[in-house]
Amino acid sequence: MKLRVDKKADALYLRLDDSRIVDSREVAPGIVIDFDDHDNAVGIEMLGLSKRSATLNLGELQFQTD
C-alpha cells in the first residue's frame, strides 16, 4: 500500500496494490476510485484535499493500525 500527497495538485492518492488500472470512476465530487480488470478497487484519489478539512496539515499525516 502506498500513500502519496501532492501538495501542488492539492491531492492525496492511496494505492492499494500494483494491479493495472483499467477503469476510474468519480464516486463523489473530487473522489476517484481506480479499478483493475476484475472490478476491484486498487486506488483512491481525493482532489481538493485542503478544502476538505480546515485543520488538515499535509506535512503531518498519521498512520494507525489496530
mmCIF file of the N, C-alpha and C atoms, coordinates in Angstrom:
data_MODEL
# 
_entry.id   MODEL 
# 
loop_
_atom_site.group_PDB 
_atom_site.id 
_atom_site.type_symbol 
_atom_site.label_atom_id 
_atom_site.label_alt_id 
_atom_site.label_comp_id 
_atom_site.label_asym_id 
_atom_site.label_entity_id 
_atom_site.label_seq_id 
_atom_site.pdbx_PDB_ins_code 
_atom_site.Cartn_x 
_atom_site.Cartn_y 
_atom_site.Cartn_z 
_atom_site.occupancy 
_atom_site.B_iso_or_equiv 
_atom_site.pdbx_formal_charge 
_atom_site.auth_seq_id 
_atom_site.auth_comp_id 
_atom_site.auth_asym_id 
_atom_site.auth_atom_id 
_atom_site.pdbx_PDB_model_num 
ATOM 1   N N  . MET A 1 1  ? 0.847   -1.160 0.000   1.00 0.00 ? 1  MET A N  1 
ATOM 2   C CA . MET A 1 1  ? 0.000   0.000  0.000   1.00 0.00 ? 1  MET A CA 1 
ATOM 3   C C  . MET A 1 1  ? 0.900   1.232  0.000   1.00 0.00 ? 1  MET A C  1 
ATOM 4   N N  . LYS A 1 2  ? 0.542   2.214  -0.817  1.00 0.00 ? 2  LYS A N  1 
ATOM 5   C CA . LYS A 1 2  ? 1.321   3.445  -0.916  1.00 0.00 ? 2  LYS A CA 1 
ATOM 6   C C  . LYS A 1 2  ? 0.391   4.645  -0.776  1.00 0.00 ? 2  LYS A C  1 
ATOM 7   N N  . LEU A 1 3  ? 0.851   5.628  -0.054  1.00 0.00 ? 3  LEU A N  1 
ATOM 8   C CA . LEU A 1 3  ? 0.113   6.868  0.121   1.00 0.00 ? 3  LEU A CA 1 
ATOM 9   C C  . LEU A 1 3  ? 0.964   8.000  -0.422  1.00 0.00 ? 3  LEU A C  1 
ATOM 10  N N  . ARG A 1 4  ? 0.386   8.787  -1.303  1.00 0.00 ? 4  ARG A N  1 
ATOM 11  C CA . ARG A 1 4  ? 1.123   9.905  -1.893  1.00 0.00 ? 4  ARG A CA 1 
ATOM 12  C C  . ARG A 1 4  ? 0.296   11.176 -1.749  1.00 0.00 ? 4  ARG A C  1 
ATOM 13  N N  . VAL A 1 5  ? 0.933   12.224 -1.259  1.00 0.00 ? 5  VAL A N  1 
ATOM 14  C CA . VAL A 1 5  ? 0.303   13.536 -1.165  1.00 0.00 ? 5  VAL A CA 1 
ATOM 15  C C  . VAL A 1 5  ? 1.023   14.466 -2.122  1.00 0.00 ? 5  VAL A C  1 
ATOM 16  N N  . ASP A 1 6  ? 0.265   15.082 -2.999  1.00 0.00 ? 6  ASP A N  1 
ATOM 17  C CA . ASP A 1 6  ? 0.807   16.038 -3.958  1.00 0.00 ? 6  ASP A CA 1 
ATOM 18  C C  . ASP A 1 6  ? 0.299   17.420 -3.542  1.00 0.00 ? 6  ASP A C  1 
ATOM 19  N N  . LYS A 1 7  ? 1.157   18.167 -2.846  1.00 0.00 ? 7  LYS A N  1 
ATOM 20  C CA . LYS A 1 7  ? 0.746   19.482 -2.332  1.00 0.00 ? 7  LYS A CA 1 
ATOM 21  C C  . LYS A 1 7  ? 0.407   20.448 -3.464  1.00 0.00 ? 7  LYS A C  1 
ATOM 22  N N  . LYS A 1 8  ? 1.169   20.392 -4.545  1.00 0.00 ? 8  LYS A N  1 
ATOM 23  C CA . LYS A 1 8  ? 0.925   21.299 -5.661  1.00 0.00 ? 8  LYS A CA 1 
ATOM 24  C C  . LYS A 1 8  ? -0.449  21.032 -6.300  1.00 0.00 ? 8  LYS A C  1 
ATOM 25  N N  . ALA A 1 9  ? -0.794  19.770 -6.453  1.00 0.00 ? 9  ALA A N  1 
ATOM 26  C CA . ALA A 1 9  ? -2.089  19.404 -7.038  1.00 0.00 ? 9  ALA A CA 1 
ATOM 27  C C  . ALA A 1 9  ? -3.201  19.390 -5.988  1.00 0.00 ? 9  ALA A C  1 
ATOM 28  N N  . ASP A 1 10 ? -2.826  19.536 -4.709  1.00 0.00 ? 10 ASP A N  1 
ATOM 29  C CA . ASP A 1 10 ? -3.782  19.500 -3.607  1.00 0.00 ? 10 ASP A CA 1 
ATOM 30  C C  . ASP A 1 10 ? -4.573  18.189 -3.631  1.00 0.00 ? 10 ASP A C  1 
ATOM 31  N N  . ALA A 1 11 ? -3.836  17.080 -3.730  1.00 0.00 ? 11 ALA A N  1 
ATOM 32  C CA . ALA A 1 11 ? -4.475  15.772 -3.869  1.00 0.00 ? 11 ALA A CA 1 
ATOM 33  C C  . ALA A 1 11 ? -3.755  14.721 -3.028  1.00 0.00 ? 11 ALA A C  1 
ATOM 34  N N  . LEU A 1 12 ? -4.515  13.699 -2.654  1.00 0.00 ? 12 LEU A N  1 
ATOM 35  C CA . LEU A 1 12 ? -3.981  12.546 -1.952  1.00 0.00 ? 12 LEU A CA 1 
ATOM 36  C C  . LEU A 1 12 ? -4.348  11.316 -2.767  1.00 0.00 ? 12 LEU A C  1 
ATOM 37  N N  . TYR A 1 13 ? -3.391  10.381 -2.897  1.00 0.00 ? 13 TYR A N  1 
ATOM 38  C CA . TYR A 1 13 ? -3.654  9.154  -3.638  1.00 0.00 ? 13 TYR A CA 1 
ATOM 39  C C  . TYR A 1 13 ? -3.217  7.963  -2.801  1.00 0.00 ? 13 TYR A C  1 
ATOM 40  N N  . LEU A 1 14 ? -4.135  7.044  -2.577  1.00 0.00 ? 14 LEU A N  1 
ATOM 41  C CA . LEU A 1 14 ? -3.863  5.807  -1.857  1.00 0.00 ? 14 LEU A CA 1 
ATOM 42  C C  . LEU A 1 14 ? -3.906  4.670  -2.859  1.00 0.00 ? 14 LEU A C  1 
ATOM 43  N N  . ARG A 1 15 ? -2.767  4.011  -3.050  1.00 0.00 ? 15 ARG A N  1 
ATOM 44  C CA . ARG A 1 15 ? -2.674  2.891  -3.988  1.00 0.00 ? 15 ARG A CA 1 
ATOM 45  C C  . ARG A 1 15 ? -2.646  1.600  -3.177  1.00 0.00 ? 15 ARG A C  1 
ATOM 46  N N  . LEU A 1 16 ? -3.627  0.748  -3.383  1.00 0.00 ? 16 LEU A N  1 
ATOM 47  C CA . LEU A 1 16 ? -3.760  -0.473 -2.599  1.00 0.00 ? 16 LEU A CA 1 
ATOM 48  C C  . LEU A 1 16 ? -2.856  -1.591 -3.086  1.00 0.00 ? 16 LEU A C  1 
ATOM 49  N N  . ASP A 1 17 ? -2.646  -1.695 -4.396  1.00 0.00 ? 17 ASP A N  1 
ATOM 50  C CA . ASP A 1 17 ? -1.706  -2.670 -4.944  1.00 0.00 ? 17 ASP A CA 1 
ATOM 51  C C  . ASP A 1 17 ? -1.261  -2.209 -6.325  1.00 0.00 ? 17 ASP A C  1 
ATOM 52  N N  . ASP A 1 18 ? -0.407  -3.001 -6.973  1.00 0.00 ? 18 ASP A N  1 
ATOM 53  C CA . ASP A 1 18 ? 0.175   -2.594 -8.253  1.00 0.00 ? 18 ASP A CA 1 
ATOM 54  C C  . ASP A 1 18 ? -0.561  -3.154 -9.471  1.00 0.00 ? 18 ASP A C  1 
ATOM 55  N N  . SER A 1 19 ? -1.797  -3.586 -9.293  1.00 0.00 ? 19 SER A N  1 
ATOM 56  C CA . SER A 1 19 ? -2.571  -4.089 -10.422 1.00 0.00 ? 19 SER A CA 1 
ATOM 57  C C  . SER A 1 19 ? -2.748  -3.002 -11.475 1.00 0.00 ? 19 SER A C  1 
ATOM 58  N N  . ARG A 1 20 ? -2.905  -3.431 -12.705 1.00 0.00 ? 20 ARG A N  1 
ATOM 59  C CA . ARG A 1 20 ? -3.126  -2.493 -13.815 1.00 0.00 ? 20 ARG A CA 1 
ATOM 60  C C  . ARG A 1 20 ? -4.503  -1.850 -13.672 1.00 0.00 ? 20 ARG A C  1 
ATOM 61  N N  . ILE A 1 21 ? -4.549  -0.541 -13.795 1.00 0.00 ? 21 ILE A N  1 
ATOM 62  C CA . ILE A 1 21 ? -5.810  0.194  -13.717 1.00 0.00 ? 21 ILE A CA 1 
ATOM 63  C C  . ILE A 1 21 ? -6.472  0.165  -15.089 1.00 0.00 ? 21 ILE A C  1 
ATOM 64  N N  . VAL A 1 22 ? -7.745  -0.283 -15.121 1.00 0.00 ? 22 VAL A N  1 
ATOM 65  C CA . VAL A 1 22 ? -8.472  -0.341 -16.389 1.00 0.00 ? 22 VAL A CA 1 
ATOM 66  C C  . VAL A 1 22 ? -9.679  0.588  -16.408 1.00 0.00 ? 22 VAL A C  1 
ATOM 67  N N  . ASP A 1 23 ? -10.067 1.104  -15.244 1.00 0.00 ? 23 ASP A N  1 
ATOM 68  C CA . ASP A 1 23 ? -11.225 1.990  -15.175 1.00 0.00 ? 23 ASP A CA 1 
ATOM 69  C C  . ASP A 1 23 ? -11.076 2.900  -13.965 1.00 0.00 ? 23 ASP A C  1 
ATOM 70  N N  . SER A 1 24 ? -11.583 4.110  -14.084 1.00 0.00 ? 24 SER A N  1 
ATOM 71  C CA . SER A 1 24 ? -11.613 5.062  -12.979 1.00 0.00 ? 24 SER A CA 1 
ATOM 72  C C  . SER A 1 24 ? -13.000 5.671  -12.936 1.00 0.00 ? 24 SER A C  1 
ATOM 73  N N  . ARG A 1 25 ? -13.535 5.792  -11.728 1.00 0.00 ? 25 ARG A N  1 
ATOM 74  C CA . ARG A 1 25 ? -14.883 6.352  -11.572 1.00 0.00 ? 25 ARG A CA 1 
ATOM 75  C C  . ARG A 1 25 ? -14.893 7.397  -10.469 1.00 0.00 ? 25 ARG A C  1 
ATOM 76  N N  . GLU A 1 26 ? -15.493 8.539  -10.774 1.00 0.00 ? 26 GLU A N  1 
ATOM 77  C CA . GLU A 1 26 ? -15.685 9.558  -9.746  1.00 0.00 ? 26 GLU A CA 1 
ATOM 78  C C  . GLU A 1 26 ? -16.950 9.181  -8.989  1.00 0.00 ? 26 GLU A C  1 
ATOM 79  N N  . VAL A 1 27 ? -16.789 8.782  -7.734  1.00 0.00 ? 27 VAL A N  1 
ATOM 80  C CA . VAL A 1 27 ? -17.908 8.288  -6.941  1.00 0.00 ? 27 VAL A CA 1 
ATOM 81  C C  . VAL A 1 27 ? -18.572 9.388  -6.113  1.00 0.00 ? 27 VAL A C  1 
ATOM 82  N N  . ALA A 1 28 ? -17.909 10.498 -5.956  1.00 0.00 ? 28 ALA A N  1 
ATOM 83  C CA . ALA A 1 28 ? -18.410 11.688 -5.270  1.00 0.00 ? 28 ALA A CA 1 
ATOM 84  C C  . ALA A 1 28 ? -17.564 12.836 -5.798  1.00 0.00 ? 28 ALA A C  1 
ATOM 85  N N  . PRO A 1 29 ? -18.010 14.085 -5.635  1.00 0.00 ? 29 PRO A N  1 
ATOM 86  C CA . PRO A 1 29 ? -17.202 15.191 -6.141  1.00 0.00 ? 29 PRO A CA 1 
ATOM 87  C C  . PRO A 1 29 ? -15.772 15.159 -5.592  1.00 0.00 ? 29 PRO A C  1 
ATOM 88  N N  . GLY A 1 30 ? -14.793 15.022 -6.503  1.00 0.00 ? 30 GLY A N  1 
ATOM 89  C CA . GLY A 1 30 ? -13.394 15.023 -6.119  1.00 0.00 ? 30 GLY A CA 1 
ATOM 90  C C  . GLY A 1 30 ? -12.872 13.724 -5.547  1.00 0.00 ? 30 GLY A C  1 
ATOM 91  N N  . ILE A 1 31 ? -13.661 12.663 -5.582  1.00 0.00 ? 31 ILE A N  1 
ATOM 92  C CA . ILE A 1 31 ? -13.236 11.352 -5.097  1.00 0.00 ? 31 ILE A CA 1 
ATOM 93  C C  . ILE A 1 31 ? -13.277 10.376 -6.275  1.00 0.00 ? 31 ILE A C  1 
ATOM 94  N N  . VAL A 1 32 ? -12.099 9.875  -6.666  1.00 0.00 ? 32 VAL A N  1 
ATOM 95  C CA . VAL A 1 32 ? -11.979 8.990  -7.823  1.00 0.00 ? 32 VAL A CA 1 
ATOM 96  C C  . VAL A 1 32 ? -11.424 7.651  -7.356  1.00 0.00 ? 32 VAL A C  1 
ATOM 97  N N  . ILE A 1 33 ? -12.084 6.576  -7.765  1.00 0.00 ? 33 ILE A N  1 
ATOM 98  C CA . ILE A 1 33 ? -11.608 5.230  -7.437  1.00 0.00 ? 33 ILE A CA 1 
ATOM 99  C C  . ILE A 1 33 ? -11.141 4.559  -8.716  1.00 0.00 ? 33 ILE A C  1 
ATOM 100 N N  . ASP A 1 34 ? -9.951  3.965  -8.656  1.00 0.00 ? 34 ASP A N  1 
ATOM 101 C CA . ASP A 1 34 ? -9.381  3.222  -9.777  1.00 0.00 ? 34 ASP A CA 1 
ATOM 102 C C  . ASP A 1 34 ? -9.658  1.734  -9.589  1.00 0.00 ? 34 ASP A C  1 
ATOM 103 N N  . PHE A 1 35 ? -9.975  1.046  -10.704 1.00 0.00 ? 35 PHE A N  1 
ATOM 104 C CA . PHE A 1 35 ? -10.325 -0.370 -10.658 1.00 0.00 ? 35 PHE A CA 1 
ATOM 105 C C  . PHE A 1 35 ? -9.435  -1.184 -11.584 1.00 0.00 ? 35 PHE A C  1 
ATOM 106 N N  . ASP A 1 36 ? -9.193  -2.452 -11.189 1.00 0.00 ? 36 ASP A N  1 
ATOM 107 C CA . ASP A 1 36 ? -8.444  -3.371 -12.045 1.00 0.00 ? 36 ASP A CA 1 
ATOM 108 C C  . ASP A 1 36 ? -9.406  -4.099 -12.987 1.00 0.00 ? 36 ASP A C  1 
ATOM 109 N N  . ASP A 1 37 ? -8.899  -5.062 -13.735 1.00 0.00 ? 37 ASP A N  1 
ATOM 110 C CA . ASP A 1 37 ? -9.737  -5.755 -14.719 1.00 0.00 ? 37 ASP A CA 1 
ATOM 111 C C  . ASP A 1 37 ? -10.731 -6.737 -14.096 1.00 0.00 ? 37 ASP A C  1 
ATOM 112 N N  . HIS A 1 38 ? -10.677 -6.920 -12.761 1.00 0.00 ? 38 HIS A N  1 
ATOM 113 C CA . HIS A 1 38 ? -11.668 -7.743 -12.046 1.00 0.00 ? 38 HIS A CA 1 
ATOM 114 C C  . HIS A 1 38 ? -12.651 -6.863 -11.277 1.00 0.00 ? 38 HIS A C  1 
ATOM 115 N N  . ASP A 1 39 ? -12.637 -5.561 -11.550 1.00 0.00 ? 39 ASP A N  1 
ATOM 116 C CA . ASP A 1 39 ? -13.501 -4.570 -10.906 1.00 0.00 ? 39 ASP A CA 1 
ATOM 117 C C  . ASP A 1 39 ? -13.216 -4.415 -9.411  1.00 0.00 ? 39 ASP A C  1 
ATOM 118 N N  . ASN A 1 40 ? -11.988 -4.721 -9.009  1.00 0.00 ? 40 ASN A N  1 
ATOM 119 C CA . ASN A 1 40 ? -11.554 -4.492 -7.632  1.00 0.00 ? 40 ASN A CA 1 
ATOM 120 C C  . ASN A 1 40 ? -10.960 -3.090 -7.522  1.00 0.00 ? 40 ASN A C  1 
ATOM 121 N N  . ALA A 1 41 ? -11.269 -2.398 -6.439  1.00 0.00 ? 41 ALA A N  1 
ATOM 122 C CA . ALA A 1 41 ? -10.685 -1.083 -6.202  1.00 0.00 ? 41 ALA A CA 1 
ATOM 123 C C  . ALA A 1 41 ? -9.201  -1.248 -5.902  1.00 0.00 ? 41 ALA A C  1 
ATOM 124 N N  . VAL A 1 42 ? -8.357  -0.511 -6.630  1.00 0.00 ? 42 VAL A N  1 
ATOM 125 C CA . VAL A 1 42 ? -6.908  -0.592 -6.412  1.00 0.00 ? 42 VAL A CA 1 
ATOM 126 C C  . VAL A 1 42 ? -6.291  0.760  -6.079  1.00 0.00 ? 42 VAL A C  1 
ATOM 127 N N  . GLY A 1 43 ? -7.073  1.833  -6.180  1.00 0.00 ? 43 GLY A N  1 
ATOM 128 C CA . GLY A 1 43 ? -6.559  3.154  -5.850  1.00 0.00 ? 43 GLY A CA 1 
ATOM 129 C C  . GLY A 1 43 ? -7.690  4.119  -5.545  1.00 0.00 ? 43 GLY A C  1 
ATOM 130 N N  . ILE A 1 44 ? -7.419  5.074  -4.675  1.00 0.00 ? 44 ILE A N  1 
ATOM 131 C CA . ILE A 1 44 ? -8.404  6.085  -4.302  1.00 0.00 ? 44 ILE A CA 1 
ATOM 132 C C  . ILE A 1 44 ? -7.711  7.439  -4.331  1.00 0.00 ? 44 ILE A C  1 
ATOM 133 N N  . GLU A 1 45 ? -8.301  8.383  -5.053  1.00 0.00 ? 45 GLU A N  1 
ATOM 134 C CA . GLU A 1 45 ? -7.752  9.733  -5.146  1.00 0.00 ? 45 GLU A CA 1 
ATOM 135 C C  . GLU A 1 45 ? -8.747  10.729 -4.563  1.00 0.00 ? 45 GLU A C  1 
ATOM 136 N N  . MET A 1 46 ? -8.231  11.640 -3.736  1.00 0.00 ? 46 MET A N  1 
ATOM 137 C CA . MET A 1 46 ? -9.035  12.735 -3.188  1.00 0.00 ? 46 MET A CA 1 
ATOM 138 C C  . MET A 1 46 ? -8.462  14.034 -3.728  1.00 0.00 ? 46 MET A C  1 
ATOM 139 N N  . LEU A 1 47 ? -9.273  14.768 -4.453  1.00 0.00 ? 47 LEU A N  1 
ATOM 140 C CA . LEU A 1 47 ? -8.874  16.059 -5.003  1.00 0.00 ? 47 LEU A CA 1 
ATOM 141 C C  . LEU A 1 47 ? -9.384  17.181 -4.103  1.00 0.00 ? 47 LEU A C  1 
ATOM 142 N N  . GLY A 1 48 ? -8.746  18.334 -4.159  1.00 0.00 ? 48 GLY A N  1 
ATOM 143 C CA . GLY A 1 48 ? -9.152  19.465 -3.321  1.00 0.00 ? 48 GLY A CA 1 
ATOM 144 C C  . GLY A 1 48 ? -8.982  19.150 -1.839  1.00 0.00 ? 48 GLY A C  1 
ATOM 145 N N  . LEU A 1 49 ? -7.888  18.492 -1.520  1.00 0.00 ? 49 LEU A N  1 
ATOM 146 C CA . LEU A 1 49 ? -7.660  17.986 -0.174  1.00 0.00 ? 49 LEU A CA 1 
ATOM 147 C C  . LEU A 1 49 ? -7.697  19.083 0.894   1.00 0.00 ? 49 LEU A C  1 
ATOM 148 N N  . SER A 1 50 ? -7.083  20.214 0.636   1.00 0.00 ? 50 SER A N  1 
ATOM 149 C CA . SER A 1 50 ? -7.021  21.282 1.642   1.00 0.00 ? 50 SER A CA 1 
ATOM 150 C C  . SER A 1 50 ? -8.390  21.879 1.948   1.00 0.00 ? 50 SER A C  1 
ATOM 151 N N  . LYS A 1 51 ? -9.328  21.739 1.035   1.00 0.00 ? 51 LYS A N  1 
ATOM 152 C CA . LYS A 1 51 ? -10.671 22.287 1.238   1.00 0.00 ? 51 LYS A CA 1 
ATOM 153 C C  . LYS A 1 51 ? -11.568 21.332 2.020   1.00 0.00 ? 51 LYS A C  1 
ATOM 154 N N  . ARG A 1 52 ? -11.113 20.112 2.256   1.00 0.00 ? 52 ARG A N  1 
ATOM 155 C CA . ARG A 1 52 ? -11.929 19.098 2.929   1.00 0.00 ? 52 ARG A CA 1 
ATOM 156 C C  . ARG A 1 52 ? -11.831 19.177 4.451   1.00 0.00 ? 52 ARG A C  1 
ATOM 157 N N  . SER A 1 53 ? -10.793 19.843 4.966   1.00 0.00 ? 53 SER A N  1 
ATOM 158 C CA . SER A 1 53 ? -10.619 19.963 6.409   1.00 0.00 ? 53 SER A CA 1 
ATOM 159 C C  . SER A 1 53 ? -9.880  21.261 6.722   1.00 0.00 ? 53 SER A C  1 
ATOM 160 N N  . ALA A 1 54 ? -10.453 22.053 7.588   1.00 0.00 ? 54 ALA A N  1 
ATOM 161 C CA . ALA A 1 54 ? -9.824  23.322 7.961   1.00 0.00 ? 54 ALA A CA 1 
ATOM 162 C C  . ALA A 1 54 ? -8.555  23.105 8.777   1.00 0.00 ? 54 ALA A C  1 
ATOM 163 N N  . THR A 1 55 ? -8.427  21.967 9.433   1.00 0.00 ? 55 THR A N  1 
ATOM 164 C CA . THR A 1 55 ? -7.282  21.713 10.308  1.00 0.00 ? 55 THR A CA 1 
ATOM 165 C C  . THR A 1 55 ? -6.260  20.759 9.689   1.00 0.00 ? 55 THR A C  1 
ATOM 166 N N  . LEU A 1 56 ? -6.421  20.424 8.438   1.00 0.00 ? 56 LEU A N  1 
ATOM 167 C CA . LEU A 1 56 ? -5.519  19.477 7.785   1.00 0.00 ? 56 LEU A CA 1 
ATOM 168 C C  . LEU A 1 56 ? -4.117  20.046 7.646   1.00 0.00 ? 56 LEU A C  1 
ATOM 169 N N  . ASN A 1 57 ? -3.121  19.259 8.068   1.00 0.00 ? 57 ASN A N  1 
ATOM 170 C CA . ASN A 1 57 ? -1.722  19.633 7.935   1.00 0.00 ? 57 ASN A CA 1 
ATOM 171 C C  . ASN A 1 57 ? -1.063  18.575 7.057   1.00 0.00 ? 57 ASN A C  1 
ATOM 172 N N  . LEU A 1 58 ? -0.808  18.903 5.794   1.00 0.00 ? 58 LEU A N  1 
ATOM 173 C CA . LEU A 1 58 ? -0.252  17.935 4.856   1.00 0.00 ? 58 LEU A CA 1 
ATOM 174 C C  . LEU A 1 58 ? 1.165   17.511 5.215   1.00 0.00 ? 58 LEU A C  1 
ATOM 175 N N  . GLY A 1 59 ? 1.834   18.267 6.048   1.00 0.00 ? 59 GLY A N  1 
ATOM 176 C CA . GLY A 1 59 ? 3.179   17.908 6.460   1.00 0.00 ? 59 GLY A CA 1 
ATOM 177 C C  . GLY A 1 59 ? 3.193   16.919 7.617   1.00 0.00 ? 59 GLY A C  1 
ATOM 178 N N  . GLU A 1 60 ? 2.035   16.644 8.186   1.00 0.00 ? 60 GLU A N  1 
ATOM 179 C CA . GLU A 1 60 ? 1.964   15.747 9.350   1.00 0.00 ? 60 GLU A CA 1 
ATOM 180 C C  . GLU A 1 60 ? 0.773   14.811 9.203   1.00 0.00 ? 60 GLU A C  1 
ATOM 181 N N  . LEU A 1 61 ? 0.986   13.712 8.512   1.00 0.00 ? 61 LEU A N  1 
ATOM 182 C CA . LEU A 1 61 ? -0.057  12.696 8.364   1.00 0.00 ? 61 LEU A CA 1 
ATOM 183 C C  . LEU A 1 61 ? 0.229   11.558 9.320   1.00 0.00 ? 61 LEU A C  1 
ATOM 184 N N  . GLN A 1 62 ? -0.805  10.950 9.855   1.00 0.00 ? 62 GLN A N  1 
ATOM 185 C CA . GLN A 1 62 ? -0.643  9.839  10.798  1.00 0.00 ? 62 GLN A CA 1 
ATOM 186 C C  . GLN A 1 62 ? -1.212  8.567  10.207  1.00 0.00 ? 62 GLN A C  1 
ATOM 187 N N  . PHE A 1 63 ? -0.553  7.466  10.515  1.00 0.00 ? 63 PHE A N  1 
ATOM 188 C CA . PHE A 1 63 ? -0.993  6.158  10.066  1.00 0.00 ? 63 PHE A CA 1 
ATOM 189 C C  . PHE A 1 63 ? -1.271  5.317  11.299  1.00 0.00 ? 63 PHE A C  1 
ATOM 190 N N  . GLN A 1 64 ? -2.466  4.737  11.377  1.00 0.00 ? 64 GLN A N  1 
ATOM 191 C CA . GLN A 1 64 ? -2.821  3.937  12.536  1.00 0.00 ? 64 GLN A CA 1 
ATOM 192 C C  . GLN A 1 64 ? -3.292  2.565  12.090  1.00 0.00 ? 64 GLN A C  1 
ATOM 193 N N  . THR A 1 65 ? -2.972  1.543  12.865  1.00 0.00 ? 65 THR A N  1 
ATOM 194 C CA . THR A 1 65 ? -3.492  0.204  12.666  1.00 0.00 ? 65 THR A CA 1 
ATOM 195 C C  . THR A 1 65 ? -3.977  -0.336 13.989  1.00 0.00 ? 65 THR A C  1 
ATOM 196 N N  . ASP A 1 66 ? -4.876  -1.253 13.917  1.00 0.00 ? 66 ASP A N  1 
ATOM 197 C CA . ASP A 1 66 ? -5.391  -1.897 15.143  1.00 0.00 ? 66 ASP A CA 1 
ATOM 198 C C  . ASP A 1 66 ? -5.041  -3.366 15.144  1.00 0.00 ? 66 ASP A C  1 
# 
